[in-house]
Amino acid sequence: MLDPVWQTVRDGICFLLQGKSDMRLFEGTPWDRPVICEKCGALEAECKCPAELPPKQLVPPGKQTAKLSVERRKKGKVVTVIRGLSDEANDLPGLLVKLKNACGAGGAHAPNELEIQGNHVERLKTFLSDLGYKVSGG
């Protein structure tokens, strides 16, 4: 594992040398360090780690139903809750960012549900249906 200074240097080098992966900045100098695997610490050429897992298969929005409801939290705070979308089949954090931007409000991601601060049921219904989701409740 690289120490933080070398990690920063390596990240900067990767940015500068995009598309030139066969060359290292300090190659051929006393400061040249061989590339090592971040998982096992072995040289990259000798690494026996399994390949990265393929990205998870996302379910298309048209096959999912988002259930909207308005709830009251502590101290009378109103939140719009979106349920019915599973974490395994969706990119819920990415969807939450889009919803928060569309509503101009804050929000949170809980397991298998999204919360948007305030009563935004009508706005979320139209936004989610525009994305292709089936929408119920409200």
C-alpha positions, -999 to +999 in steps of 0.1 A: +000+000+000+013+034-009+018+061+017-004+092+012+023+114-004+031+088-031-006+081-036-011+118-044+019+119-067+007+088-085-029+103-089-014+135-103+007+115-127-022+095-139-041+128-146-012+143-165-004+111-185-039+101-195-037+077-224+001+071-218-002+042-193+030+026-205+051+055-190+057+065-154+070+099-143+100+087-123+108+058-147+146+052-148+154+074-118+163+064-082+127+074-072+111+049-095+087+026-077+071-003-094+034-005-096+019-027-069-016-041-064-037-021-039-054-052-027-026-077-020+006-055-022+023-077-048+038-063-080+011-058-106+027-083-129+027-110-102-007-102-087-031-131-084-062-111-072-095-119-089-107-095-115-131-067-105-167-077-103-189-066-132-211-036-125-245-046-111-274-049-135-298-021-130-335-026-135-350-003-161-372+024-146-403+013-165-404-020-146-404-003-112-430+016-092-421+044-069-445+049-040-446+084-028-459+095+006-456+125+029-446+120+065-440+142+096-407+138+114-396+151+148-405+187+156-431+187+128-408+185+099-424+173+067-406+150+043-416+133+011-406+096+011-401+075-020-403+037-014-405+007-037-371+011-053-345-014-042-309-006-035-296-036-054-315-028-086-309+010-087-284+037-083-303+054-054-276+078-044-274+091-080-312+093-082-313+112-049-290+138-063-313+144-093-344+145-071-328+170-047-317+192-076-352+191-091-369+201-059-342+225-046-343+208-012-322+185+009-327+148+013-314+115+027-309+080+015-321+052+039-322+015+030-346+011+001-361+046+005-353+082-003-364+112+017-367+147+003-372+176+028-406+192+024-438+183+006-428+178-031-452+151-041-465+167-073-431+178-085-416+143-078-445+126-095-439+145-127-401+142-125-401+104-118-426+098-145-405+118-170-376+095-160-398+065-169-408+053-134-443+042-126-455+064-098-482+057-072-494+073-040-492+109-029 
